[in-house]
Amino acid sequence: MGVGISNWVLANAVARAGHLGVVSGTVVDHVMVRRLADGDEGGHVRRAMESFPFPEVVTQVLEHYFKPDGRKEDEPYPNLPMFRQKMKKARLQLTALANFVEVTLAKEGHDGLVGVNLLTKVQMPNLASIYGAMLADVDYVLMGAGIPREIPGVLDGFSRNEKASIRFDVAESETYDCENLEFDPAEQFDGPLPALKRPKFLAIIASNSLATMLARKSTGKVDGFIIEAPSAGGHNAPPRGERRLNDEGEPLYGERDEVNFDKIVQIGIPFWLAGGAGRKGRLQEALDLGATGIQVGTLFAYSDEAGTAESLKRLVIQQSLHGHVAIKTDGRASPTGFPFKVVELPQSISEQKTYEQRTRVCDLGYLRTAYRTEKGRIDYRCPAEPVDTYVKKGGSEEDTVGRKCLCNALMSNLDLGQLRNGGATEKPLLTSGDDLEILGLFLHGRTSYTAADVIDYLLS
């Protein structure tokens, strides 16, 4: 559950219960900086920082971003430099530190298992994020939203503290040599590097063919697959074949998108089912298909431990109790081009009109894509940025229609929305899987619940 919903508190609770707790590593650098700007309530971030093996990095980050008394009422959050192919040392160190903090807190006080989830599509922060999570002894790395073929080799290299590189996707570069993203621990950190274990790697996929390819052609061992159906929240794999839409403008999935589980079993690698897995009895169905278990997000997203803003939790729970909650698969929302699940809330919170009225701003930039300019240099653009800016960069105006700034909206889901000129705060945009429609049945009249309640329900 990207951008702070599956936070360290939730992952810690799930791991304590004997299951794999997963933290989101996506945009966690900005999440950490905004927590520090708000005074680091409870002192959790600073407590985790005390065990970071490079204290000079901690000192720098605290000097720049920690506000003991929090921000002033009209003070915006500090923004970090947007990622590019080559970043300054301090920016990469901060990214590694943020992932270290989140994983360290998730692993605190128990011997359970903790994983970190990252998006393949969000390429530029990933190497620093992975290394930071490994510094915190993360047990699993989970990656989807793309083809993470090179990541197993990265884990192998980082476990030996070696430099790692992955191919950097740059549009309009057909006549140029391929580009890479690199991260060398010895260059990024001063002093001796600690011994690291190699975490297990789980690839999030949606097809037999991708499972087969990753099993055969990855740069290292794939330890498992999470097979995600299009009913899952967040980004979904696009339908295979001809693009078709229903009357609501949602992409239609067909037979080509169905997974043959017999073929998955034959690959001989453990797998978990996701998307629609948060229903009573679904675990047993998964086991009967040969799966090792299930991955569940939606039911946990509104639990007491989840990072979702309390006001949004209350709103969704109340709507669910009255049967007034709906999910739409928006084929245009995400700048990535992947279909994106959106929770349909009252107009005052989240509706297309809200985003049509929003002043387009791209100042976080995680979903920017790289492209080659006419002069041969690499630049960056996002279809959710100002339309004229995107077009000047060679993008098509058609690509901007319906696009939403997920970076800023998802931060607002955590009550960490940026304050804009005039006092307006960025609006949230909640995502959940289709299982949100059964949340009311799961609640049985309750207006709150815990992660333990979800686990009991799934195992019943």
Secondary structure, DSSP 4 states (H G I P E B T S, - for coil): -TTTTS-HHHHHHHHHTTS-EEEE-TTHHHHHHHHHHTT-GGGHHHHHHTT-S-HHHHHHHHHHH--TT---TTPPPP-PPPP-SS--HHHHHHHHHHHHHHHHHHTTTS---EEEEEETTS-TTHHHHHHHHHHTT-SEEEEESS--TTHHHHHHHHHTT--EEEEEPEET-TTSPPEEEEE-HHHHS-SPPPP----EEEEEES-HHHHHHHHHHSSS---EEEEE-TTSSSB-PPPSSS--B-TTSPBPP-GGG---HHHHHHHT--EEEESS--STTHHHHHHHTT-SEEE--TGGGGSTTS-S-HHHHHHHHHHHHTT--EEEEESSSSTTSS-EEEEE--TTTS-HHHHHHSPP--SS-TT-EEEE-TTS-EEEE-TTS-HHHHHHTT--GGGGTT---HHHHHHHTTT-PPBPTTS-BPPP-----GGGGGHHHHHTT-S---HHHHHHHHH-
